[in-house]
Amino acid sequence: MRRVVIVGYGMAGARLADELRRRDQDISITVVGAEPHAAYNRVLLSTVVAGTMTPESTRLHDERWADEHRVDLRLGWEVREVDRAARTVVVGRAGGDPEPAIPYDALVLATGSVPWVPPAEGLTEDGRLAPGVVAFRTLDDCAQIEAKAGKGMPVAVLGGGLLGIEAARGLAGRGCLVTVVHPVGHLMERQLDPAAGGVLARTLGKLGIEFRLNSMATKYLPGDGLILDDGTHVPAELVVVSAGVRAETSLAVRAGLTVDRGIVVDDALRTSDPRIHAIGDCAQHPGTVSGLVQPAWDQAAVLADRLTGTDPSARYRGTSVVTRLKARDIDLAALGDVHTDVDCPDSEVLCFQEPSRGRYAKLVLRDDRVTGAIVLGAPDAAATITQLYDRGIPAPTDRLALLLGRALPAEAASPADLPSSAVICRCNTVSKGQIVSAWRAGAESLPQLAEATRATTGCGGCKDAVCGLLDWLGASQPAPA
Ligand SMILES: Cc1cc2nc3c(=O)[nH]c(=O)nc-3n(C[C@H](O)[C@H](O)[C@H](O)COP(=O)(O)OP(=O)(O)OC[C@H]3O[C@@H](n4cnc5c(N)ncnc54)[C@H](O)[C@@H]3O)c2cc1C
């Protein structure tokens, strides 16, 4: 029997274990996870900080999962070394003595990423975050933020990327006085152009959040706040670090694997040692957008096909991702290449902005297909444009109607036309196929579907699409997806 050992019980590791067992009832699966919790949906942590979801409701597996699926789960254990010659891993409980080594035929590194801490004086002490400074990566971080962040308390968020904005919105919702410190001239620069970043900042400003753009913290004064590079002071009794992540590669480096920004893998998700694989945030694949869940889960499916022999020729070719901001009162979707200029000769670029109402939409098309978009404050347009992008079908000729959310392309009008793999719920990465299967298994109402698949339980933005699927399923009794 083949022995697969997975290092990391996060979103990629947990998914891989599920995919392996679904394909093969006999394969031996060991999962070693350093966090003390059952796997959870990290994407939903901002809703925990905002107080709209409990930590329990973010769980991907319950306590019975390992027994029911015959997985040797070592919760709160860490892999310390890999002995490639002996094909074993050295393990132990966090802080404990080494336990007997675990042998593997195939080893999968799914060690994720760790927060990057800006080099400001005083933010760390003895290699750890100083008291009053919290990262935003784990359920334990959320518990710390929740315990510390009080109404009326000045809080600084370091980083104005997706996670920083989600943290800031959640904290503002708790009544904190939030200032976001961001080293770039506009927010979410990876996903937004300057104009969209400006509209977002304005919208968040109306919700009480302040911004210090083009600024870096140089010093942390405990209990008092931050000194920025222009010498000014930002009051903060709590500092939340959300300034980016770096792949957790230390184990791979010690094992002598090829590591660049992440653990380098090929299309078969093999590292420089063909018996060792890497998936998720820790892996560096040429077509990967690192730091997002959809590539991690696509990789888990490909690797499960290969490791179980279901499809030994399966290859991972990259993932086109759609980013959604999960922040109350703000609807923002960004996808593809959004940085194309309006006067770019081989693209069609349309832009619409209404900053006073928090609306901004930019659409980039090439050969009639959507290749990029930013849609802020226009959920109807976001839904249609995302569908066109996912399916790669031609956009309707009335571009303006599309941009304003008044167009529904004929091809996308019926859920029947969506491919089974179309992602309906992006927070939980639930596809149309999973919804159809759950419905066939008896989940015929919205709460039952939410219970069975978790669709709609994140930001809730997919509720209309799921209801549309339910209506269609009820009316048409389609063939299995
Ligand atoms: C607040 C927040 C919001 C996010 N929102 C989005 C979003 O909207 N959309 C999106 O696509 N992505 C989002 N992400 C990113 C997404 O969560 C990650 O891409 C995803 O979690 C990657 O999965 P992973 O398994 O590779 O890493 P992780 O989920 O980080 O899991 C890695 C696990 O490995 C464990 N580990 C590490 N080293 C060892 C070791 N030596 N031994 C044992 N265990 C080890 C770690 O403790 C951890 O539990 C968000 C992340 C955060 C923090």
The ligand as an SDF file (V2000), in Angstrom:
LIG
                    3D

 53 58  0  0  0  0  0  0  0  0999 V2000
   -7.4540   36.5190    6.5140 C   0  0  0  0  0  0  0  0  0  0  0  0
   -7.1930   35.8340    5.2180 C   0  0  0  0  0  0  0  0  0  0  0  0
   -8.0770   36.0180    4.1540 C   0  0  0  0  0  0  0  0  0  0  0  0
   -7.8460   35.3820    2.9280 C   0  0  0  0  0  0  0  0  0  0  0  0
   -8.7360   35.5990    1.9110 N   0  0  0  0  0  0  0  0  0  0  0  0
   -8.5440   34.9640    0.7470 C   0  0  0  0  0  0  0  0  0  0  0  0
   -9.4800   35.1080   -0.3190 C   0  0  0  0  0  0  0  0  0  0  0  0
  -10.4450   35.8530   -0.2300 O   0  0  0  0  0  0  0  0  0  0  0  0
   -9.2970   34.3840   -1.4510 N   0  0  0  0  0  0  0  0  0  0  0  0
   -8.2440   33.5320   -1.5790 C   0  0  0  0  0  0  0  0  0  0  0  0
   -8.1270   32.8700   -2.6040 O   0  0  0  0  0  0  0  0  0  0  0  0
   -7.3220   33.3810   -0.6000 N   0  0  0  0  0  0  0  0  0  0  0  0
   -7.4430   34.0770    0.5620 C   0  0  0  0  0  0  0  0  0  0  0  0
   -6.5210   33.9170    1.5640 N   0  0  0  0  0  0  0  0  0  0  0  0
   -5.3470   33.0520    1.3140 C   0  0  0  0  0  0  0  0  0  0  0  0
   -5.6790   31.5840    1.5560 C   0  0  0  0  0  0  0  0  0  0  0  0
   -6.1450   31.4290    2.8580 O   0  0  0  0  0  0  0  0  0  0  0  0
   -4.4310   30.7440    1.3190 C   0  0  0  0  0  0  0  0  0  0  0  0
   -4.0950   30.8390   -0.0400 O   0  0  0  0  0  0  0  0  0  0  0  0
   -4.6580   29.2720    1.6840 C   0  0  0  0  0  0  0  0  0  0  0  0
   -4.9100   29.1460    3.0540 O   0  0  0  0  0  0  0  0  0  0  0  0
   -3.4160   28.4390    1.2930 C   0  0  0  0  0  0  0  0  0  0  0  0
   -3.5420   27.1300    1.7960 O   0  0  0  0  0  0  0  0  0  0  0  0
   -2.2430   26.3300    2.2830 P   0  0  0  0  0  0  0  0  0  0  0  0
   -2.7190   25.0370    2.8060 O   0  0  0  0  0  0  0  0  0  0  0  0
   -1.2160   26.3840    1.2420 O   0  0  0  0  0  0  0  0  0  0  0  0
   -1.6720   27.1810    3.5090 O   0  0  0  0  0  0  0  0  0  0  0  0
   -2.2970   27.3270    4.9520 P   0  0  0  0  0  0  0  0  0  0  0  0
   -3.7750   27.3530    4.8940 O   0  0  0  0  0  0  0  0  0  0  0  0
   -1.5880   28.5070    5.5490 O   0  0  0  0  0  0  0  0  0  0  0  0
   -1.8780   26.0140    5.7330 O   0  0  0  0  0  0  0  0  0  0  0  0
   -0.5460   25.6540    5.9860 C   0  0  0  0  0  0  0  0  0  0  0  0
   -0.5340   24.8440    7.2600 C   0  0  0  0  0  0  0  0  0  0  0  0
    0.7180   24.1630    7.3610 O   0  0  0  0  0  0  0  0  0  0  0  0
    1.1300   24.1680    8.7060 C   0  0  0  0  0  0  0  0  0  0  0  0
    2.5710   23.9160    8.7450 N   0  0  0  0  0  0  0  0  0  0  0  0
    3.5780   24.6950    8.2900 C   0  0  0  0  0  0  0  0  0  0  0  0
    4.7730   24.0930    8.4950 N   0  0  0  0  0  0  0  0  0  0  0  0
    4.5140   22.9140    9.0910 C   0  0  0  0  0  0  0  0  0  0  0  0
    5.3400   21.8400    9.5600 C   0  0  0  0  0  0  0  0  0  0  0  0
    6.6700   21.8570    9.4160 N   0  0  0  0  0  0  0  0  0  0  0  0
    4.7510   20.7790   10.1510 N   0  0  0  0  0  0  0  0  0  0  0  0
    3.3890   20.7210   10.2620 C   0  0  0  0  0  0  0  0  0  0  0  0
    2.5600   21.6940    9.8480 N   0  0  0  0  0  0  0  0  0  0  0  0
    3.1140   22.7830    9.2570 C   0  0  0  0  0  0  0  0  0  0  0  0
    0.7210   25.5520    9.1750 C   0  0  0  0  0  0  0  0  0  0  0  0
    0.6590   25.6000   10.5790 O   0  0  0  0  0  0  0  0  0  0  0  0
   -0.6580   25.6860    8.5310 C   0  0  0  0  0  0  0  0  0  0  0  0
   -1.6510   25.1620    9.3550 O   0  0  0  0  0  0  0  0  0  0  0  0
   -6.7140   34.5450    2.7870 C   0  0  0  0  0  0  0  0  0  0  0  0
   -5.8140   34.3610    3.8590 C   0  0  0  0  0  0  0  0  0  0  0  0
   -6.0510   35.0060    5.0500 C   0  0  0  0  0  0  0  0  0  0  0  0
   -5.0760   34.8270    6.1970 C   0  0  0  0  0  0  0  0  0  0  0  0
  1  2  1  0
  2  3  1  0
  2 52  2  0
  3  4  2  0
  4  5  1  0
  4 50  1  0
  5  6  2  0
  6  7  1  0
  6 13  1  0
  7  8  2  0
  7  9  1  0
  9 10  1  0
 10 11  2  0
 10 12  1  0
 12 13  2  0
 13 14  1  0
 14 15  1  0
 14 50  1  0
 15 16  1  0
 16 17  1  0
 16 18  1  0
 18 19  1  0
 18 20  1  0
 20 21  1  0
 20 22  1  0
 22 23  1  0
 23 24  1  0
 24 25  2  0
 24 26  1  0
 24 27  1  0
 27 28  1  0
 28 29  2  0
 28 30  1  0
 28 31  1  0
 31 32  1  0
 32 33  1  0
 33 34  1  0
 33 48  1  0
 34 35  1  0
 35 36  1  0
 35 46  1  0
 36 37  1  0
 36 45  1  0
 37 38  2  0
 38 39  1  0
 39 40  1  0
 39 45  2  0
 40 41  1  0
 40 42  2  0
 42 43  1  0
 43 44  2  0
 44 45  1  0
 46 47  1  0
 46 48  1  0
 48 49  1  0
 50 51  2  0
 51 52  1  0
 52 53  1  0
M  END
$$$$
